Amino acid sequence: MKFGRSVACLAGALVSIALIPATALAQSTGYEPTGGSSASDGGAGGAGGDAGTPGKSAGRKGRGGTKATRRLEVTPYIEVDQIVTAELSPGDDVLTWTQLAAGVDASIAGRNNALAASVRYQKQIGWGKATNGDVISGVARGYTTIAPGLTLEAGALATQTSVDNDGAALSGGLVPAKSRTNIYSVYGGPSFKTRAGDIDLSADYRAGYTKVDQPNAYVATPGASATDIFDHSVTQVADAEAGVAPYVIAPVGLGVAGSFYQEDVSNLDQRVRDAQVRGLVTVPVSRTVQVVGALGYENVQVSSRDVLRDADGNPVIGRNGRYKTDKSQPRELAYDVSGLIWDVAVMWRPSPRTSLTAHFGRRYGGTAYGGTLAWAPNDRNSVNLVVYNNLSGFGGQLNRAIDQLPDDFEAVRDPVTGDLRGCVSSLDGGNCLSGTLGSVRSAVFRARGFAANWSHKIGRIDAGIGFGYDNRRFIARQDSVLAAADGVIDENWWVAAYLSGRLGREAGWSTSAYANWLSSNDSLTGDVSGYGVSASYYRMLARRLRGTVAVSLDGASRDGSFGEDYWTASALAGLRYSF
């Protein structure tokens, strides 16, 4: 029943976003001509972390009526598939499912509204030993203009994964219902920009909710500490800024800004809070280059409560498989840094097709850096890079990853399972989510890494590849039940690629591949790698009826002492009717 309620709630959220003009948060360069900086830049100019943090919408193509084209495409469909899966390792079971699916793909682009959404519900009916299951997956981004200068933005994600005993999350392949972990995230809020004489004013607010629906915390041996899996969190981000452009009252631009970020994690009442205020100076170096300096004050805290213990002093685990929080105990700090922060950023924008921002400074009591690159050499290719450095829980990091997605894309799905395949197909913005799902530990962490992608579209061929690296250093109180996680570093190298094309007007094909390499310095966990490839072919059998055949191969390999390798091969034959 709990799973059913989660499916129903997320289905409602995703479908609502798919049917009205709404959007998620924009990816701004973070350094506006007024000398401003948003919460998305992550240096002294942003409360929420680094590039990709929910922040301003000013830098994203399409806001405020900049898109020249108008498009409305909404395609609901129903589907029936027959699937067979053969376990190659460690066993040799062969399982069969009948899969019933209903979904909608939507795309809206106009002067005041934009939306990209792909939402799908599946009912899997097992034959023989195969188990039944329900799966909802989807991703949606969009915005609507309420009034001049005022937009409402929202976004959502639903996907499934398999979580290992050490908290490593791997996607791909048919996941049995009993071991399936469902991940949901939804967020949104208003953005406002206006002018008061020569002063540019802007403000943003975002609220988000992320849920990991995984039943149990893993305990290696009786009495030992559990691998506490993230449950849910609520994230809030707000920032405001006022500034004047260069040569208005001085040869340089001047601004002042304030930012606030808070994430409340349900596990042990963990809380990340980051508040800052800063002054900004923009120095125009040339027509295409400007330097922005920021100086301010920041206070960052990570706090939590302790676990509830029984009469013998053992941690109590609740019905949801997570540690129960002792609400009678006061909140105590695990991380507390405050003081002056500074940041120097260089922004280079030689043309509307190229934008590069790099910044370096001091945050979190030490060195901070980051940057973004957006390069579209022509209408058929796009290259994007983001380098990030932030502090959050799993929910906040997932919000950041969704935020990097454009509001004009086509979802890339596994042709057998129907689930999302790490990246989306688009020539606008960062396109991949693969680096975010590497670890679902409940503890708060400092994240550093990068994500890059290349997209290509010409004629009947669509292609793309994304790759990146994510390093998470976890933070927990030494006197708490999560003490073993303090200082643990999880690393995730990942790559995802797709290639598809059309064969005339009646047929087409697609391929995709992914790989994740997850490692940790935790002596109680092992390294794990996940791989997968898939291919499909479709042909129109009638005006709205399509037949599809597909195959896939998925696997996971682990250190010898931490579990066996697992490999499966699957095949599908199905029919889809589009309305």
N, C-alpha and C positions, 0 to 999 in steps of 0.2 A: 504493500500500500504506500509506503513512504516513497519508493521509486516511482510509482505511478503518479503521485502528487507532484514530485519533482519534474517528471516529464510533462505533465499538464501545465505547470507554471511556466516552464521554459518554452513550451510550444506556444503558449499564449503570448509571451514576450516577443519571441522571434517573429511570429506571424503578424503581430501588431506592427512591428518595425517594417515588415515586408509589405504591408498594405497601406501605410501612410508615409508621407515624406518626412523622414527623420534621419538623424545621422549620429555617428560617433565623433570623437574628438579629433581635431586636426593636428597634423604634424607641421609645426611652424619652424622656421629657421631659428627662432628665438631671439633674433636681434633685428628689430625693426628700424626703419629710417629715423624714427624719432629718438633713437637711443634707447628704446625700450628693450625688455627681455621678458619672455614668458616662462611659465613653469615647464616648458618643454626643453629648455636648453641645458638645464642641469648644472651649470656653473653657478656663480654668484647670482645669476639671473633666474633661478628656478627652484621652487621649493620641492617639487616632486621628484627630483632626480635628474636624469640626463635626457638627451633627445629621445622623444617617444613618450615622455610623461604627459598625461592629459594636460593640455594648456590651451593656448590661443588657436583660433582658426584663421588668423590673418594670413598665414603663409601658404595655405593650401589652395590649389587651383580649384575653381568652381564656387567658392564662397562669394556672396555678394553679386552674383550674376555675371561672372567672368566667362562662363562657358558660352560658346557661340551656338552650339547645336542643341536641339531639343529632341528627346527620345523617350518613349514609353513602351516598355516591353514587359509583360507579365505573362508567364507561361505555367499554369498549373498542370500537373500530370498525375497519373496513376500507373502502377507498374507491378508486374508479377514475374518472379524469377525462380528458377530452380538452381540450387547451388550444391556442389559436392566438394568436400574438403578432405584431403588425405594427409594424415600426420606422418611426416618423414622421420622425425626424431623428437623425443626418445622412443616413442611408440610407433604403432602402425595402424591406428584406427582410421576408418573411413566413415565420415558422417555426411548426412544429407539434410538440407533445409529447403523449405518453400518460403520464399520471402515476398511479402506484400508491402508495397510502399506507396506513399502519396507525398507530393512535394510541390514546391513552387519556386521558380527562378524569376527574379524581378530586376529590372534595371530602369531607372528614371534619371534623366539628365535634362535640366532646364535652367532658366534664368534664376529662379529663386528656390529650387528644390533639387535634390539629388539623392539617389538611393541605389545601392547594390545589395542584393540579398539572395541567398540560396538556403532554403529550409526543407528538411526531409524527415518524414517519420516512417519507420519500418517495423513491421511485425514479422518476426522470424519464427516459423513453425517447424520444430525439429521432428525428424523421422528416426525411429529406433532410439538409440542412445543420445542423439542430439537434443539439446535442451531448447525450450522456447525462450523468446526474449523480445523486448521492445527497445528500439533505439531511436533517439531523436538527435539529429545533427544539423548544424547550420551556422552561417555567419551572415551578418547584416551590418551595413554602414549607411548613413545618410544624414541629411539635414533639411530643415525647412526654414524659410525666412518668415518671421512673424511680423516684423516691421522693419523699416530702414535701419540698418545697423544692429538689429537684434535677430539672432538665429537660435533655434533649438536643435541640439545635436544629440544623437544616441547611437548605440551600437550593441551588438550581442554576439555571443559565440556559444555553441553547444557541440561537444565532441566526446569521444570515448577513447579510453586507453587502457592498458594493462599495467598496473602498478606492482613493482617487484617488492620483495621483502625489505629492501633498503631504501624504499621511497623513490626509486627510479621509475619514470613513466615512459613507456614505449607505445607507440601507435602502430597500427597496421595489422592486417589479418583479421579473421573472424575470431572474436573474443567470446568465450562461453559466458552466459549470463551470470553464473555464480562468481566469476572472477573479473567481471567488467567494472571499470571505474568510469563514471560519467562526470564530466567537467562542464560547468555552466558559468557564464559571465555576462552581465548586462550592466550598462551604465549610460548616463546622459546628463544633459543640463544646458543652460543658456550661455550664449556668448554675446557680448555687447561692445560696440565700438561707435564713437561719436567724436565730434570736435566742439570745443568751447573757445571760440576765437582762434588763436594760434596754437592752442593746446590740444593734443590728441589724447583721448581718454579711452580706456578699454578695461573690461572686466570679464571674468569667466568663473563658472562654478560647475563642477562635475561631481556626481555621486555614483558609486558603482557597487555591485554585489557579485561575489564569486563563490561558487559552491563546488566542492569535490565530494561526490557521492560515492564513497568507498566504505565498506561496512566495518572493517576491523583494523585495529592496530596490531602489527605483527610482534610477537614475543618469541625470541629465539629459544630460550630455555625458561622453565618456571622460575619466577622470582626476578628474572632479569628485566632491564628496562625495555619498554616497547618502542618500536619504530613508529613514532606518532605522526600520522598522516594529516595534512592540512584538512580542515573541515570547511569553514566558510569565513569570509571577511567582508567588511563594509569599508569602502574607500571614499574619501572626500578630498577634493582639490579645489582651491580657490586662489585667484590672483587678481590684482588690480594694478593699473599703471597710468601714469600721466607724464607727458613729455612734449617737448617741442623739437622740431627738426633743425638740422644745421642751417645757419644763416638766417634764422628767424629772429632771434634776439642775440645771437652770438655766432662766431664761426663754427662752433661745435653744437651738436645736439645735447640737450639736457633732459634728464628724466628722473623720476622716483617711482619705485615699485615695491609691492609687498606680496608675499606668497605664503600659502598655508597648505600643508599636506598631512592627512591623518588616515591611517589604516588600523581598524580594530579587528583583530584576528580572534576567532572564538576559542581556539585552543589556548587554555590557561589565561584568557583575557589579555593576550599580548596586544600592545599598542605601539605603533610608530607615529611619532608626531614631529613635524619639521616646520618651524615658522621662521621667516626671515624678512628683513626690510633692506633695501639697497638703493643707492644712488647710481646713476648711469651717465656716462659721457660718451658721445659718438663723435669720432673724428673722421671726416671724409678725406681719404688719402688720394683718391682719383675718382673718375666717373664710375668705375666698377669695383672699387675696393673701399671698405670702411673698417675702422677699428673701434671696438666698443670696450670701454673699461667699466667695471662695476666694483663698488666697495660697499660693504654692508655688514649686518650683524645677523647671526643665525643661532637658533637653539634647536638641537636635535636630541630626542629622547626615545629610547626603547624600554618599555616596562611590561611587567606581567604579574600575575598572582601565582601562588604555589598550587600544587596538586592536592586534592583531598586525599587523606590517608585513612586506612582502617585502624582498628584497635591494635594491630601488630605493626603499624607503621608502613604498611605496603601501599603503593599508589592505587587508587580506585579507578577502574576503567568503566565508563558508562555504557549504556545500551548501544550507543552509536560507535563503539569501539575506540573512542578517544579518552584521554585522561579527563577526569572530572575536576573542575576548578573549585578550589576552596574559597568561596565568596566572602568568608569571614576574615580572611587575611588581607592586609593592606597591599596595594600595588607597590612594587619595588622596581628600582631601575636596574637594567642590564647594560645600558649604554646611555651616556649623557655627555654631549659635546656642545659647547656654546662659545661664542666669541666672534671676532672679526672674520669676514670672508672677503675674498677678492677674486676677480676673474678678468682675463683679457681675451677678447675674441676677435678674430679676423673673418670678415665676410667678403667673399668674392662672387660677384654676379655679373659676368661679362655679357650675358644674353639671357632672354627669357628661357632658354633651354638648359642653362647651366647655373648651378648655385652650389657654392662650397662654403661651409662654416666650420671653423676649428677654434676651440677655446681651451685655455689652461688657467688654473688658479688654485685656490685653497678652499676646501670644503670638508666637512666631517672630520675636522682636526688634522687634515693632511692634504696631499696633492689630489686634485681633481682635474679631469680632462674629458673631452668628448668632441663630437662633431657630426656633421651630416654632409652628404654629397648627393645631388640630384642632377643627372646628366641625360638629356634626350638628344642625341646627335641628329636624329631625324624622326619622322612620324612613325617609324617602324621599330625603333629600339629605345630602350630605357635602362639606365644603370642607376642604382640607388645604394647608398651605404650609410649606416648609422653606427656610431661608436658611443657607448653608454657607460655610465658610472653612477649608480644610484643606490638607495637604501629603501627596502620595502619588504612586504611579505609576498607570498605567491599570488594573491589576488591583485595587488597593485602591479606586479610585473606582468601579469596576463593582460590587464587593462592597457599597459604601455604597448604591448605587442599588437593588440587589436587596433590601437590608436594609429599605428604606422600603416595600416592597410588603407588603400585609396577608397574613394566612394564611387569608383567605376571599375568593376572587375567581374570575372567569371570564376566561380569556384572550381577547383580541381579536385575531383572526388575519386576514391578507389572504385574501379568499375565492378568489383565483386561485393565489397561490404557497403558501398555507398557513402562511407565516411570521408571526411576532409583529408586531403593528402599534403598538409604542411604549407603549401603555397597557393596563391590564387593567380589567375591569368589577368594581367593588366599592364598597361604602359604608363601608369601614373602612380608613383609612390612606392614605398616598401611593400613587399608582397608576401612575406613568409611569417609563419607562426611557430616553426619547428623548434627554435631555440628555447621557447618558454616552458615547454612541458618536460624538461629534462629531469626535474626533481620536484616532488610534492611534499617535502618535509614541512612540518608546521612552523618551524622556527623562522624568525625574521632574518634577513640576510643582506649583505652588501654585495651588489652585483656589478661586475665589470665584463665587458665583451664587445662584440661587434656583430652586425648582420648585414650581408650584402646580397644583392640580387640583380640579375640581368633578364630582361624580357624582350622578346622579339616577335613581331607579327608582320607577315608579308604574304599577300595572296591568300592561299588556303592553308598556310602553315602557322601554327602558334607554338612558341617554345619559350622556356624559361628555366633558370637555375638559381637557387639560393643556397648560401652557405654561411656559416658563422661559428662563433665560439662564445660560450657563456660560463663565467666563473662566479660561483656563489660562496661567500664566506659567511657562515651562520653565526648568529649572535644569541646568546642565552645566559641567564644568570647561573653562576657557578654553584649556588646553593639550591638550585631548582631541579626538578625531575628531568629537565631538558639539558642539564649541564654537559652531558656527553656530546651534545650537538654544538656547543660553543667552540668556535675555532675550526670546525669541520669545513673543508673546502670540497665542493662538488664541481666537476668540470664537465662540459658537454660540447663536443664538436659535432656539427650536424651539416647535412647537405640534402637538398630536395630538388628534383628536376621533373619537368614534364615536356612532352612533345606530342602534338596532335595535328591532324590535317583532314581535309575533305577530299573525297574521291567523287568528283562530279557533284550534282545536286542531290543525289539520293543516298550517298554512303559516306562513311568517314571512319577514322581510326584515332586511337590515342594510346600513349604510353606514359608511364611515370615511374619514378624510382626515389628511394630515400635511404638514408643511413644516419645512425646516431652512435656516437662513441662516448659513453658515460663512465667517469671514473671518480673516485673519492679517496681522500686520505683517512677516512674512517676505517679503523682496523677491523670493525665488525661487519663491514660490507665489502663487496667485490665489484670489480669492473664489469660492465655489461654493454653489449653492442647490439643494435637492432638494424635489420636490413629488409628491404622489400622492393620488388619490381612488379609491374602489372602491364597488361596490354589488352585492348578491346577493339572490336570492329562492330559497326552498326550499319544497317540498311533500312531505308524507309520501305515498308511493305504496303502502305496505303498513305493517304494524305496526312493523317495524324498518327499513324501506327508505325512504331519502330521496333525492329528486332535487333537484339544485341547478343554477342558472345564475348566472353572475357576470361582471362586466366591471370593468376597472380601467384607469387612465391614470397613468403614472409618468414623471417626467422630472428631468433635472439640467441646470442652466445654469451656465456658467463664464465668467470674464473672457475676452474675445476672444483674448488672446495665450496663454492657458493651456489651450486645448482647445475642442472644439465642444460645442454643446448636444446632449443625448441625450434623446429622447422615444419611449415605446412605448405601444401600446394592446393590451390582452389581453382575451380572452374565454374562459370555461370552461363546460363542461356535464359534470356528473358524477353518480355514484350513491354513496351511503354506506349501509353496513349496520352497525347498532349491535347489539352482543350484550347 
